[in-house]
């Protein structure tokens, strides 16, 4: 079995950057991704805070990432890593029907959207969605809602406002938590309405399709009729498969030192799967570069 110098798990901004730096250092590397290249980037409608691009769609930026990987001839594998075994001198990554050996691992797993509750999960694909770019066009000229009040919720509300008849932002707190530029844009968009101090108490159906939401607004009951509800209440790391390695904190984030190495020798992590103060494409790219540099030095 071929042993790689380093395998990068995840093809988001951190993983792509790490693989580029590894390849330029002439290491034998592989990148593995279980979804589409780009990670959460591919699900973002518009990105306006990444250097070099005044404005670019998430899918276009993700496509650029993938093109760079292919141009550099970095091996790319579609698949999901189910388990990682530490064999001291090398690591074994176990996929569905394959095992891969490597001297070092970079975990650039990113994060996935937080789920709201079981009721909303039962309506996934039937009016409930976590991706406005994926599903927004299905609700052209319809009334829709967004649950959340951070940057992701505001960005997607702005995007949906160009497609849908109206967009209702349902936010539990007494203020929106996003950047001021986004808040101003939301407040100046005529077909976006913001509901503060609002809890969604029930998802009503017509048959098995969402048709309205029951709310409590400032302790008063209300109902809004919508064809879709998009949930953007934050993100969480998908790291349950790493529990046996004992490298996670209480919230499931991977713990690393200043060189992005975990307490397991030659297992590194970077990007949004690491606990930090800012989760941005730019910070993920920086993490990927520094992490790969540490790997190169460690293996040299």
C-alpha positions in Angstrom: 0.0 0.0 0.0 1.3 3.4 -1.0 2.1 5.7 2.0 1.4 9.4 1.5 3.5 12.1 3.2 0.3 13.9 4.1 -3.4 13.5 3.6 -5.6 16.5 3.8 -9.2 15.8 4.9 -11.5 18.5 3.6 -11.5 20.6 0.4 -12.7 24.0 1.8 -10.4 27.1 1.9 -8.2 25.7 4.6 -7.8 22.3 3.0 -7.1 23.6 -0.4 -4.5 26.1 0.8 -2.8 23.4 2.9 -2.6 21.0 -0.1 -1.2 23.8 -2.3 1.6 24.5 0.2 2.3 20.8 0.6 2.5 20.2 -3.1 4.8 23.2 -3.6 7.1 21.7 -0.9 7.2 18.5 -3.1 5.4 16.3 -0.6 3.3 13.4 -1.8 -0.1 14.6 -0.7 -3.8 13.7 -1.2 -6.9 15.7 -0.6 -10.2 13.9 0.4 -13.6 15.5 0.3 -17.0 13.9 1.1 -19.1 16.7 -0.5 -18.5 19.2 -3.2 -15.1 21.0 -3.4 -15.2 24.3 -1.6 -16.9 23.1 1.6 -19.5 25.7 2.9 -18.2 28.2 0.4 -20.1 26.5 -2.4 -23.3 27.2 -0.5 -22.7 30.9 -0.1 -24.5 33.1 -2.6 -22.2 36.2 -2.6 -18.8 36.7 -1.0 -17.6 40.3 -0.6 -15.0 40.1 2.1 -12.3 37.9 0.5 -9.2 39.8 -0.8 -8.9 40.0 -4.6 -12.6 39.8 -5.3 -14.9 42.8 -4.9 -17.7 40.3 -5.2 -17.8 36.7 -6.2 -20.3 33.9 -5.9 -19.5 31.0 -3.6 -19.7 28.4 -6.4 -17.4 30.5 -8.6 -14.8 30.7 -5.8 -15.1 27.0 -5.0 -14.6 26.3 -8.7 -11.4 28.4 -8.7 -10.2 26.4 -5.7 -10.8 23.1 -7.5 -9.1 24.4 -10.7 -6.0 25.2 -8.8 -5.9 21.7 -7.3 -6.2 20.2 -10.7 -3.6 22.6 -12.3 -1.1 21.5 -9.6 -1.9 17.8 -10.2 -2.8 17.3 -6.5 -4.6 13.9 -6.2 -8.2 14.4 -5.2 -10.5 11.7 -3.8 -14.2 11.8 -3.2 -15.1 9.9 0.0 -15.8 10.1 3.7 -13.2 9.3 6.3 -15.0 7.2 8.9 -12.1 6.6 11.3 -8.4 7.5 11.8 -6.1 5.0 13.5 -2.8 6.1 15.0 -0.1 3.5 14.2 2.7 5.7 15.6 4.9 5.7 12.5 1.9 6.3 10.2 -1.8 6.9 10.3 -4.6 4.8 8.7 -7.6 6.6 7.3 -10.6 4.3 6.9 -13.1 5.1 4.2 -16.2 3.1 3.2 -14.3 0.5 1.2 -10.7 1.6 1.4 -7.8 2.3 3.8 -5.2 4.9 3.2 -1.8 5.1 4.9 -0.1 8.4 5.5 2.8 9.8 7.6 0.7 12.9 8.6 -2.9 14.1 8.5 -4.3 17.6 8.2 -7.9 17.8 9.3 -9.6 20.7 7.5 -13.1 19.5 8.1 -14.8 22.8 8.4 -18.3 23.0 10.1 -21.8 22.1 9.2 -25.1 24.0 9.9 -26.7 23.6 13.3 -30.0 21.8 13.2 -33.0 23.5 14.8 -35.2 20.7 16.0 -36.7 17.4 15.0 -39.9 19.0 13.7 -37.9 21.1 11.2 -35.7 18.1 10.2 -38.8 16.1 9.2 -39.6 18.9 6.7 -36.1 19.0 5.2 -36.6 19.2 1.5 -40.3 19.8 2.0 -40.0 23.5 2.7 -37.2 23.6 5.1 -33.6 24.1 3.9 -30.1 25.0 5.0 -29.0 26.4 1.6 -30.7 29.3 -0.1 -28.4 29.0 -3.1 -29.4 25.4 -3.6 -33.1 25.8 -3.0 -34.0 29.5 -3.3 -35.0 29.3 -7.0 -37.7 26.7 -6.1 -39.6 29.5 -4.3 -39.4 32.3 -6.9 -42.0 35.0 -6.2 -43.1 33.2 -3.0 -43.1 34.3 0.7 -40.2 32.7 2.6 -38.6 33.0 6.1 -35.1 32.8 7.5 -34.4 31.8 11.1 -31.2 33.5 12.4 -29.7 36.9 12.8 -26.0 36.6 12.1 -24.0 37.3 8.9 -25.0 34.1 7.1 -28.7 34.7 7.8 -28.4 38.3 6.6 -26.4 37.5 3.4 -28.9 34.8 2.4 -31.9 37.1 3.2 -30.4 39.6 0.8 -29.9 37.0 -1.9 -33.4 35.6 -1.4 -35.0 39.0 -1.6 -33.9 39.2 -5.3 -35.8 36.0 -6.0 -38.7 35.8 -3.6 -41.8 37.9 -3.0 -40.9 38.6 0.6 -38.3 37.4 3.2 -39.1 37.4 6.9 -36.0 37.2 9.2 -37.0 35.6 12.5 -34.4 36.4 15.2 -34.6 35.2 18.8 -32.6 38.1 20.3 -33.5 41.8 20.4 -31.0 42.8 17.7 -29.3 41.5 14.6 -25.7 40.2 15.1 -24.2 40.7 11.7 -21.9 43.3 10.2 -23.3 46.8 10.1 -23.0 46.9 6.3 -25.2 43.9 6.0 -27.7 45.1 8.7 -28.1 48.4 6.8 -28.6 46.6 3.5 -31.3 44.4 5.1 -33.1 47.3 6.6 -33.0 49.1 3.3 -34.4 46.2 1.3 -38.2 46.7 0.9 -39.2 43.1 0.8 -37.3 42.0 3.9 -39.0 42.2 7.2 -37.2 41.7 10.5 -38.9 40.1 13.5 -36.9 40.5 16.7 -37.5 38.7 20.1 -39.2 35.9 18.0 -39.4 32.2 18.6 -40.7 29.7 16.1 -42.9 27.3 18.0 -44.4 25.2 15.3 -44.0 24.3 11.6 -47.4 23.8 10.1 -47.9 21.6 7.0 -50.3 21.3 4.1 -50.2 17.6 3.5 -46.4 17.0 4.1 -45.3 20.4 2.8 -44.5 23.5 5.0 -47.2 26.2 4.7 -46.9 28.4 7.8 -44.9 29.1 11.0 -46.4 29.7 14.4 -44.4 32.4 16.3 -44.2 34.0 19.7 -43.1 37.6 19.2 -42.6 39.6 22.5 -44.7 37.0 24.3 -47.5 37.3 21.8 -48.6 34.5 19.4 -48.6 35.1 15.7 -48.6 33.1 12.4 -46.9 33.8 9.1 -47.6 31.9 5.9 -44.5 30.9 4.0 -43.6 28.4 1.3 -40.1 27.8 2.7 -38.0 28.4 5.8 -34.2 28.6 5.6 -32.3 27.9 8.8 -29.1 29.8 9.6 -28.5 29.6 13.4 -24.8 28.9 13.3 -22.5 26.0 12.7 -20.9 23.1 14.5 -17.9 20.8 13.8 -18.7 17.4 12.4 -16.0 15.6 14.4 -17.8 12.7 16.1 -15.7 10.1 14.2 -12.6 11.5 16.0 -13.7 10.9 19.5 -11.4 7.9 20.0 -8.4 10.0 19.3 -9.2 12.3 22.3 -8.3 15.5 20.5 -11.7 17.3 20.9 -12.8 20.0 23.3 -16.2 19.9 25.0 -18.0 21.4 21.9 -16.4 19.1 19.4 -13.7 21.4 18.1 -10.2 20.0 17.5 -7.6 21.2 20.0 -4.2 22.2 18.5 -1.0 24.0 19.6 0.5 27.0 18.0 1.8 24.8 15.1 -1.7 23.5 14.5 -0.7 20.0 15.7 -3.0 18.0 18.0 -1.7 16.0 20.9 -1.5 13.0 18.6 1.8 13.1 16.8 1.6 14.1 13.2 -2.2 14.8 13.2 -2.8 18.4 12.5 -6.0 20.5 12.1 -6.8 23.9 10.7 -9.7 26.1 9.5 -13.1 26.3 11.0 -12.9 22.9 12.8 -10.4 24.6 15.2 -11.8 26.8 18.0 -11.0 30.5 17.2 -12.4 34.0 17.4 -13.3 34.5 13.7 -14.6 32.0 11.2 -13.9 33.6 7.8 -12.6 32.4 4.5 -9.5 34.6 5.0 -8.7 33.1 8.4 -9.2 29.5 7.1 -6.7 30.2 4.2 -4.2 31.6 6.7 -4.6 28.6 8.9 -4.1 26.2 6.0 -0.8 27.9 5.0 0.6 27.9 8.5 -0.5 24.3 9.2 1.0 23.0 6.0 4.2 24.8 6.8 4.3 23.1 10.1 3.8 19.7 8.5 6.6 20.4 6.0 9.0 21.3 8.8 8.0 18.3 10.8 8.5 15.8 8.0 11.7 17.3 6.7 
